[in-house]
């Protein structure tokens, strides 16, 4: 006990000294994390202690009463292990800029929709970075702060609850397919922590999002090392290029920048790793700075353009949402979200759906605009209702999608839209029916469409397990991207809660000035 008390005092002194250091030092960041972890238990202890002291004083004033106040011992704090110095900066690399476009026939007017990643040349590998300590710092506390409750449904208990029974939920077969995909991704991860593809940064960002959706962090038993190496890669790939934040291994139009930032925001929200948090804030700052005056985004985050590309902007909007949910404070974030909601309602929406560019005819990107409004607190707006009607006849397919080519890209968004609308507590009957029908087809089709390998991979207990992948059949067939998009759909049951629940994504207060019905207002919660 005496040794434990010494360690506790030593850790406390170290935390106090760290808080006195400059804000950009590792010692300061570690101290901030330690303070955040201890704040909840200290409050839990101090309040009853103060109450006990007051009671003791009052009682002492009574002549016939003697009061005894028992001491409360806070659990031991384990000294943090020494951390290595940050890695050297990654060398710069010139990104190619080859665009690939796909013609899509539209009912009102011809329009162009594109493949999400335009590059075809893979960059040279990045030297793996070690010991960035992506896992939570080993600080022991009497209570466990798990972060926003929306992340909590990704726990093993939350996943079990979301896997049935019920027509709107997943089942053992969908979860088995997800595990096969996670094991295949682990199997094909490159030694530097990335995944192969036209843009390693984009593929790695998608893979990180897929693991996080399943509740896997660097501390997970089976996939922890995989996630840790991937985060090392993303953090080390971020660089400053003449005052502009970029990612090495990105694509020409910088879709990968948005996807990587999205992944880092979620990683910080689930691990509170300061390295991921700093990288995420830099990414968010550039997304905010790259927003056009009309509220959208265009290639290369060119803020001078008012083209407002919704396919590109969809990833920016998901990153902003993840940053807000993770509690990252970046100047201009709230105003940026407010402007984006206005853009979606007034420029991207037309004739019952959302177009590829501002003022364009509705396309498969209708699902993108719909989901963005749902997640940003405007789920009851008339544009969302119209978009859900526009998508009513859509089916989860791999080719011949009514929205255009690249079927799984559109299905990735549509699955989330239909789930958000159909699983609300007060869901309209049409939305309930639409989601249950979509889910039934998805649960039957996706496991069958997976390519399973004959080779087996050991799980955390050493048992040989199956692995498999999905591949889109039309415009874009990169297996890593196809696998991530399908797996994310099969984790929709526990990845994000429906926006009508108290535990769902935080609504930005400024957005509510644009929303007439505030019944979707969310209360952010911490599970202690």
C-alpha positions as CSV (number, residue, x, y, z in Angstrom):
1,X,0.0,0.0,0.0
2,X,2.9,2.3,0.9
3,X,4.4,1.8,-2.6
4,X,1.1,2.4,-4.3
5,X,0.7,5.7,-2.4
6,X,4.2,6.8,-3.5
7,X,3.4,6.0,-7.1
8,X,0.2,8.0,-6.8
9,X,2.0,11.0,-5.4
10,X,4.7,10.7,-8.1
11,X,2.2,10.6,-10.9
12,X,0.3,13.6,-9.4
13,X,3.6,15.6,-9.2
14,X,4.4,14.7,-12.7
15,X,1.0,15.8,-13.9
16,X,1.3,19.2,-12.1
17,X,4.8,19.7,-13.6
18,X,3.5,18.8,-17.1
19,X,0.7,21.4,-16.9
20,X,3.4,24.0,-16.3
21,X,5.1,23.2,-19.6
22,X,4.3,24.8,-23.0
23,X,1.0,23.7,-24.6
24,X,2.7,22.1,-27.6
25,X,5.0,19.8,-25.6
26,X,4.4,16.1,-25.0
27,X,4.6,16.5,-21.3
28,X,1.8,19.1,-21.3
29,X,-0.4,16.8,-23.5
30,X,0.1,13.8,-21.2
31,X,-0.7,16.0,-18.2
32,X,-3.9,17.2,-19.8
33,X,-5.0,13.6,-20.5
34,X,-4.2,12.6,-16.9
35,X,-6.2,15.6,-15.6
36,X,-9.2,14.7,-17.8
37,X,-9.1,11.1,-16.7
38,X,-9.0,12.1,-13.0
39,X,-11.5,14.9,-13.1
40,X,-14.5,12.6,-13.0
41,X,-13.4,10.5,-10.1
42,X,-12.1,13.5,-8.1
43,X,-15.5,15.2,-8.5
44,X,-17.2,12.0,-7.5
45,X,-15.0,11.9,-4.3
46,X,-14.9,15.6,-3.4
47,X,-18.6,16.2,-3.5
48,X,-19.6,13.6,-0.9
49,X,-16.4,14.4,1.1
50,X,-17.4,18.1,1.3
51,X,-20.9,17.0,2.3
52,X,-19.5,14.8,5.0
53,X,-17.3,17.7,6.3
54,X,-20.3,20.0,6.5
55,X,-22.3,17.4,8.3
56,X,-19.4,16.9,10.8
57,X,-19.2,20.6,11.5
58,X,-22.9,20.9,12.1
59,X,-23.0,17.8,14.3
60,X,-20.0,19.1,16.3
61,X,-22.1,22.1,17.4
62,X,-24.5,19.7,19.1
63,X,-23.4,19.1,22.7
64,X,-24.3,15.4,22.8
65,X,-23.1,14.3,19.4
66,X,-19.7,13.3,18.1
67,X,-19.1,12.9,14.4
68,X,-16.5,10.8,12.6
69,X,-15.5,11.4,9.0
70,X,-14.0,8.4,7.3
71,X,-11.2,9.0,4.8
72,X,-11.7,8.0,1.1
73,X,-8.8,6.6,-0.7
74,X,-8.6,7.3,-4.5
75,X,-7.4,4.3,-6.5
76,X,-3.7,4.2,-7.3
77,X,-2.3,5.9,-10.3
78,X,0.3,4.0,-12.2
79,X,3.3,5.9,-13.5
80,X,3.3,6.5,-17.2
81,X,6.0,4.6,-19.1
82,X,8.7,6.8,-20.7
83,X,7.8,7.9,-24.2
84,X,10.1,8.3,-27.1
85,X,10.7,11.5,-29.0
86,X,8.3,12.3,-31.9
87,X,9.4,10.8,-35.2
88,X,11.2,12.9,-37.8
89,X,9.0,14.5,-40.5
90,X,8.1,12.5,-43.5
91,X,9.7,13.5,-46.8
92,X,7.5,15.4,-49.3
93,X,6.1,13.7,-52.3
94,X,4.5,15.1,-55.4
95,X,1.0,13.7,-55.9
96,X,-0.2,12.9,-59.4
97,X,-3.3,14.6,-60.6
98,X,-5.1,12.3,-63.1
99,X,-8.9,12.5,-62.9
100,X,-11.2,9.6,-63.8
101,X,-14.8,10.6,-64.7
102,X,-17.8,8.4,-65.4
103,X,-20.7,9.5,-67.5
104,X,-24.1,8.9,-65.8
105,X,-27.4,9.2,-67.6
106,X,-29.9,11.3,-65.6
107,X,-33.7,11.7,-66.2
108,X,-33.6,15.5,-66.5
109,X,-30.2,16.4,-67.9
110,X,-26.9,14.6,-68.5
111,X,-24.5,14.9,-65.5
112,X,-21.1,13.6,-64.6
113,X,-20.4,11.7,-61.4
114,X,-16.9,10.6,-60.6
115,X,-15.0,7.8,-59.0
116,X,-14.2,8.7,-55.4
117,X,-10.4,8.4,-55.8
118,X,-9.0,9.7,-59.1
119,X,-5.4,8.6,-58.8
120,X,-4.0,5.5,-60.5
121,X,-0.4,5.7,-59.4
122,X,0.5,4.3,-56.0
123,X,3.1,6.4,-54.1
124,X,6.2,4.9,-52.6
125,X,5.8,3.3,-49.1
126,X,6.2,5.4,-46.0
127,X,8.7,4.2,-43.4
128,X,6.6,2.9,-40.5
129,X,6.7,5.1,-37.4
130,X,7.0,3.3,-34.0
131,X,5.9,4.2,-30.5
132,X,3.5,7.0,-31.3
133,X,1.4,5.6,-28.4
134,X,-1.9,5.5,-30.2
135,X,-3.5,3.6,-27.4
136,X,-4.9,5.3,-24.3
137,X,-2.3,6.3,-21.8
138,X,-2.1,3.7,-19.0
139,X,-3.7,5.8,-16.3
140,X,-5.7,3.9,-13.7
141,X,-8.8,5.5,-12.4
142,X,-11.6,4.4,-10.1
143,X,-14.1,5.1,-12.9
144,X,-13.8,4.5,-16.6
145,X,-14.6,7.3,-19.0
146,X,-15.6,5.7,-22.2
147,X,-16.3,8.9,-24.2
148,X,-19.5,9.9,-26.0
149,X,-22.2,7.4,-25.6
150,X,-22.6,7.0,-29.4
151,X,-19.2,5.3,-29.4
152,X,-20.4,3.1,-26.6
153,X,-22.8,1.2,-28.8
154,X,-19.7,-0.1,-30.6
155,X,-18.7,-2.1,-27.5
156,X,-19.1,-5.9,-27.4
157,X,-22.3,-5.5,-25.3
158,X,-23.7,-2.9,-27.7
159,X,-23.0,-5.0,-30.7
160,X,-24.8,-8.0,-29.2
161,X,-27.8,-5.9,-28.5
162,X,-27.9,-4.5,-32.1
163,X,-27.7,-7.9,-33.7
164,X,-31.3,-9.0,-33.2
165,X,-33.8,-10.2,-33.0
166,X,-35.6,-7.7,-35.2
167,X,-36.3,-6.9,-38.8
168,X,-34.3,-3.7,-38.5
169,X,-31.3,-5.2,-36.9
170,X,-28.3,-7.3,-37.9
171,X,-27.7,-11.0,-37.1
172,X,-25.0,-13.6,-36.6
173,X,-24.5,-13.9,-40.4
174,X,-23.9,-10.2,-40.9
175,X,-21.5,-10.1,-38.0
176,X,-19.6,-13.1,-39.3
177,X,-19.2,-11.3,-42.6
178,X,-17.8,-8.3,-40.8
179,X,-15.3,-10.3,-38.9
180,X,-14.2,-12.0,-42.2
181,X,-13.6,-8.6,-43.7
182,X,-11.7,-7.3,-40.7
183,X,-9.4,-10.3,-40.8
184,X,-8.9,-10.0,-44.5
185,X,-7.9,-6.3,-44.0
186,X,-5.5,-7.4,-41.3
187,X,-4.1,-10.0,-43.6
188,X,-3.4,-7.6,-46.5
189,X,-2.2,-4.6,-44.5
190,X,1.3,-3.5,-45.7
191,X,4.3,-3.4,-43.4
192,X,4.2,0.4,-43.2
193,X,0.6,0.3,-41.8
194,X,-1.2,1.3,-45.0
195,X,-3.3,-0.6,-47.5
196,X,-2.6,-0.8,-51.3
197,X,-4.8,1.1,-53.7
198,X,-4.7,4.1,-56.0
199,X,-4.4,6.2,-52.8
200,X,-2.9,4.5,-49.8
201,X,-4.0,7.4,-47.5
202,X,-7.6,7.0,-48.6
203,X,-7.6,3.2,-48.3
204,X,-6.0,3.5,-44.9
205,X,-8.5,6.0,-43.7
206,X,-11.4,3.8,-44.8
207,X,-9.8,0.8,-43.1
208,X,-9.4,2.7,-39.9
209,X,-13.0,3.9,-40.0
210,X,-14.0,0.2,-40.5
211,X,-12.1,-1.0,-37.5
212,X,-13.3,1.9,-35.3
213,X,-16.9,1.1,-36.3
214,X,-16.5,-2.3,-34.8
215,X,-15.1,-0.8,-31.6
216,X,-11.5,-1.8,-32.4
217,X,-8.8,0.5,-31.1
218,X,-5.0,0.0,-30.7
219,X,-5.7,-1.7,-27.3
220,X,-7.9,-4.4,-28.9
221,X,-6.7,-8.0,-28.5
222,X,-7.0,-9.2,-32.1
223,X,-6.9,-6.1,-34.2
224,X,-5.0,-3.6,-31.9
225,X,-1.7,-3.9,-33.7
226,X,-3.4,-3.4,-37.1
227,X,-5.2,-0.3,-36.0
228,X,-2.1,1.1,-34.2
229,X,0.1,0.7,-37.3
230,X,-2.6,2.3,-39.5
231,X,-2.9,5.3,-37.2
232,X,0.9,5.6,-37.1
233,X,0.8,5.8,-40.9
234,X,-1.8,8.5,-41.1
235,X,-0.2,10.6,-38.4
236,X,3.2,10.3,-39.9
237,X,1.9,11.0,-43.4
238,X,0.5,14.4,-42.5
239,X,2.9,17.2,-43.4
240,X,3.1,20.9,-43.7
241,X,3.8,22.0,-47.3
242,X,4.4,25.7,-47.6
243,X,1.9,26.5,-44.8
244,X,-0.7,24.0,-46.1
245,X,-1.5,20.8,-44.3
246,X,-1.4,17.7,-46.6
247,X,-1.1,14.0,-46.5
248,X,1.5,12.0,-48.2
249,X,0.1,9.3,-50.5
250,X,-3.0,11.3,-51.2
251,X,-4.8,11.6,-54.6
252,X,-4.8,14.5,-57.0
253,X,-8.1,16.0,-55.9
254,X,-7.5,15.3,-52.2
255,X,-10.5,13.1,-51.4
256,X,-7.9,11.2,-49.3
257,X,-7.3,14.3,-47.2
258,X,-11.0,14.4,-46.2
259,X,-11.2,10.6,-45.5
260,X,-8.0,10.6,-43.5
261,X,-9.2,13.6,-41.4
262,X,-12.5,11.8,-40.8
263,X,-10.7,8.7,-39.6
264,X,-8.4,10.7,-37.3
265,X,-11.4,12.6,-35.8
266,X,-13.0,9.3,-34.9
267,X,-9.8,7.8,-33.6
268,X,-9.3,10.8,-31.3
269,X,-13.0,10.5,-30.1
270,X,-12.5,6.8,-29.2
271,X,-8.9,6.9,-27.8
272,X,-8.2,10.5,-26.8
273,X,-4.7,10.0,-28.2
274,X,-3.2,13.5,-28.4
275,X,-1.2,12.8,-31.6
276,X,-4.4,11.8,-33.4
277,X,-6.2,14.8,-31.9
278,X,-3.6,17.3,-33.1
279,X,-3.5,15.8,-36.6
280,X,-7.3,15.8,-36.8
281,X,-7.5,19.5,-35.8
282,X,-5.0,20.4,-38.5
283,X,-7.1,18.5,-41.0
284,X,-10.3,20.2,-39.8
285,X,-8.7,23.6,-40.0
286,X,-7.9,23.2,-43.6
287,X,-11.4,21.8,-44.4
288,X,-12.9,24.9,-42.8
289,X,-10.5,27.2,-44.6
290,X,-11.3,25.4,-47.9
291,X,-15.1,25.9,-47.7
292,X,-16.5,28.0,-50.5
293,X,-18.3,31.3,-49.8
294,X,-21.5,29.4,-50.9
295,X,-21.0,26.7,-48.2
296,X,-19.8,23.7,-50.3
297,X,-16.4,22.3,-51.3
298,X,-14.5,21.6,-54.5
299,X,-11.5,19.6,-55.6
300,X,-8.2,20.4,-53.8
301,X,-10.2,22.3,-51.2
302,X,-10.2,25.3,-53.5
303,X,-12.3,27.8,-51.6
304,X,-12.4,30.2,-54.6
305,X,-14.6,27.7,-56.5
306,X,-18.4,27.8,-56.1
307,X,-18.8,24.6,-58.0
308,X,-19.8,22.9,-54.7
309,X,-19.1,19.2,-55.5
310,X,-21.4,17.1,-53.2
311,X,-19.4,13.9,-53.7
312,X,-16.2,15.7,-52.5
313,X,-18.1,17.7,-49.9
314,X,-19.8,14.6,-48.5
315,X,-16.5,13.4,-47.0
316,X,-15.8,16.9,-45.7
317,X,-19.2,16.9,-43.9
318,X,-18.6,13.5,-42.4
319,X,-15.2,14.8,-41.1
320,X,-16.9,17.9,-39.6
321,X,-19.5,15.7,-37.9
322,X,-16.9,13.4,-36.4
323,X,-14.8,16.4,-35.2
324,X,-17.8,17.8,-33.4
325,X,-18.7,14.4,-31.9
326,X,-15.1,14.0,-30.7
327,X,-15.2,17.4,-28.9
328,X,-12.4,18.9,-31.0
329,X,-12.3,22.7,-30.8
330,X,-11.3,24.3,-34.1
331,X,-11.9,28.0,-34.9
332,X,-14.8,28.4,-37.3
333,X,-16.1,24.9,-37.0
334,X,-19.6,25.8,-35.9
335,X,-20.0,28.5,-38.5
336,X,-18.7,26.1,-41.2
337,X,-21.4,23.6,-40.3
338,X,-24.1,26.2,-40.3
339,X,-23.0,27.4,-43.8
340,X,-22.9,23.8,-45.0
341,X,-26.5,23.1,-43.9
342,X,-27.6,26.2,-45.7
343,X,-25.8,25.1,-48.9
344,X,-27.4,21.7,-48.8
345,X,-30.9,23.1,-48.4
346,X,-30.6,26.0,-50.9
347,X,-28.0,25.0,-53.5
348,X,-27.5,21.2,-53.6
349,X,-31.2,20.3,-53.4
350,X,-33.3,20.3,-56.5
351,X,-36.4,18.5,-57.8
352,X,-36.7,16.2,-54.9
353,X,-33.1,15.1,-54.5
354,X,-29.5,16.3,-54.3
355,X,-27.3,16.8,-57.4
356,X,-23.6,16.3,-58.1
357,X,-22.9,20.0,-58.3
358,X,-24.9,23.0,-57.2
359,X,-28.1,23.3,-59.2
360,X,-27.7,19.9,-60.9
361,X,-30.3,17.3,-61.4
362,X,-30.7,14.7,-58.6
363,X,-28.3,11.7,-58.7
364,X,-27.2,8.9,-56.5
365,X,-25.6,11.6,-54.3
366,X,-29.1,12.3,-53.0
367,X,-28.2,9.8,-50.3
368,X,-25.1,11.9,-49.5
369,X,-27.0,15.1,-49.0
370,X,-29.7,13.4,-47.0
371,X,-27.3,11.7,-44.6
372,X,-25.4,15.0,-44.1
373,X,-28.6,16.8,-43.0
374,X,-29.6,13.9,-40.8
375,X,-26.3,13.8,-38.9
376,X,-26.1,17.6,-38.6
377,X,-29.4,18.0,-36.8
378,X,-31.8,18.7,-39.7
379,X,-33.3,15.3,-39.9
380,X,-36.9,16.7,-40.0
381,X,-36.4,19.2,-42.8
382,X,-38.5,18.8,-46.0
383,X,-35.4,18.2,-48.1
384,X,-34.7,15.0,-46.1
385,X,-38.3,13.8,-46.5
386,X,-38.1,14.4,-50.3
387,X,-34.7,12.6,-50.5
388,X,-36.0,9.6,-48.7
389,X,-38.9,9.4,-51.1
390,X,-36.5,9.8,-54.0
391,X,-34.6,6.8,-52.7
392,X,-37.6,4.7,-51.9
393,X,-37.2,2.2,-54.8
394,X,-33.4,1.8,-54.4
395,X,-32.0,-1.6,-53.6
396,X,-28.6,-2.7,-52.2
397,X,-26.8,-3.9,-55.4
398,X,-23.3,-4.1,-56.9
399,X,-24.2,-2.9,-60.4
400,X,-27.0,-1.1,-62.4
401,X,-27.8,1.3,-59.5
402,X,-30.5,3.8,-60.4
403,X,-28.4,6.6,-59.0
404,X,-25.6,5.9,-61.5
405,X,-22.4,3.8,-61.6
406,X,-20.3,2.9,-58.5
407,X,-23.2,1.2,-56.8
408,X,-21.6,0.5,-53.5
409,X,-20.6,4.1,-53.0
410,X,-24.2,5.2,-53.2
411,X,-25.4,2.2,-51.1
412,X,-22.9,3.2,-48.4
413,X,-24.8,6.5,-47.9
414,X,-28.3,5.0,-48.6
415,X,-28.0,2.3,-46.0
416,X,-27.3,5.0,-43.3
417,X,-30.1,7.3,-44.5
418,X,-32.7,4.5,-44.4
419,X,-31.5,3.3,-41.1
420,X,-31.5,6.7,-39.5
421,X,-35.0,7.4,-40.8
422,X,-36.5,3.9,-40.2
423,X,-35.2,3.2,-36.7
424,X,-36.2,6.5,-35.1
425,X,-38.5,6.1,-32.1
426,X,-41.1,8.1,-34.0
427,X,-40.3,6.8,-37.5
428,X,-43.0,7.2,-40.2
429,X,-44.5,3.9,-41.3
430,X,-43.1,4.4,-44.8
431,X,-39.6,4.9,-43.5
432,X,-39.9,1.8,-41.2
433,X,-41.0,-0.3,-44.1
434,X,-38.3,1.1,-46.4
435,X,-35.5,0.3,-44.0
436,X,-36.8,-3.2,-43.1
437,X,-37.1,-4.1,-46.8
438,X,-33.6,-2.7,-47.6
439,X,-32.1,-4.4,-44.6
440,X,-33.7,-7.8,-45.4
441,X,-32.2,-7.6,-48.9
442,X,-28.8,-6.4,-47.6
443,X,-28.6,-9.2,-45.0
444,X,-29.3,-11.8,-47.6
445,X,-27.2,-10.4,-50.4
446,X,-24.0,-9.1,-48.8
447,X,-22.8,-12.4,-47.2
448,X,-23.4,-14.2,-50.5
449,X,-21.5,-11.6,-52.5
450,X,-18.4,-11.9,-50.3
451,X,-15.4,-13.7,-51.8
452,X,-14.1,-16.0,-49.1
453,X,-10.5,-17.1,-49.2
454,X,-9.5,-20.8,-48.6
455,X,-6.6,-19.6,-46.4
456,X,-7.3,-19.1,-42.7
457,X,-6.0,-16.5,-40.3
458,X,-5.6,-17.0,-36.5
459,X,-7.7,-15.0,-34.2
460,X,-6.6,-13.7,-30.8
461,X,-6.8,-17.2,-29.3
462,X,-4.9,-18.8,-32.2
463,X,-7.9,-20.4,-33.7
464,X,-8.0,-20.5,-37.6
465,X,-10.7,-18.2,-38.9
466,X,-12.1,-17.4,-42.3
467,X,-11.5,-14.2,-44.1
468,X,-13.0,-12.6,-47.2
469,X,-13.5,-9.4,-49.2
470,X,-16.0,-7.5,-51.4
471,X,-15.4,-5.9,-54.7
472,X,-17.6,-3.4,-56.5
473,X,-18.7,-4.6,-59.9
474,X,-18.9,-1.4,-62.0
475,X,-17.2,1.9,-61.9
476,X,-14.7,1.3,-59.1
477,X,-13.5,-2.1,-58.1
478,X,-10.7,-1.6,-55.6
479,X,-11.2,-4.5,-53.1
480,X,-10.1,-2.5,-50.1
481,X,-12.5,0.3,-50.7
482,X,-15.3,-2.2,-51.6
483,X,-14.7,-4.2,-48.5
484,X,-14.7,-1.2,-46.2
485,X,-17.9,0.3,-47.7
486,X,-19.8,-3.1,-47.4
487,X,-18.5,-3.8,-43.9
488,X,-19.5,-0.3,-42.8
489,X,-23.0,-0.9,-44.0
490,X,-23.3,-4.2,-42.1
491,X,-22.2,-2.3,-39.0
492,X,-24.8,0.4,-39.4
493,X,-26.8,-1.2,-36.5
494,X,-24.3,-0.1,-33.9
495,X,-22.0,2.4,-35.7
496,X,-24.2,5.4,-35.1
497,X,-27.5,5.5,-33.1
498,X,-30.6,6.9,-34.8
499,X,-30.6,10.7,-34.5
500,X,-33.8,10.8,-32.4
501,X,-32.2,9.2,-29.4
502,X,-30.6,11.0,-26.5
503,X,-27.3,9.3,-27.1
504,X,-26.9,10.2,-30.7
505,X,-24.5,12.6,-32.4
506,X,-24.4,16.1,-31.0
507,X,-26.4,18.7,-32.8
508,X,-24.5,22.0,-33.4
509,X,-26.5,24.8,-31.7
510,X,-26.1,27.2,-34.6
511,X,-27.7,24.7,-37.0
512,X,-30.9,24.8,-35.0
513,X,-31.7,28.3,-36.3
514,X,-32.3,26.5,-39.6
515,X,-34.5,23.8,-38.2
516,X,-38.1,24.5,-37.3
517,X,-38.8,21.2,-35.4
518,X,-36.2,20.8,-32.5
519,X,-37.4,17.4,-31.3
520,X,-34.1,16.0,-32.6
521,X,-32.0,18.0,-30.2
522,X,-29.3,15.8,-28.8
523,X,-27.8,15.8,-25.3
524,X,-24.2,14.7,-25.5
525,X,-23.5,12.2,-22.8
526,X,-20.4,10.7,-21.1
527,X,-20.7,7.1,-19.9
528,X,-18.9,6.9,-16.5
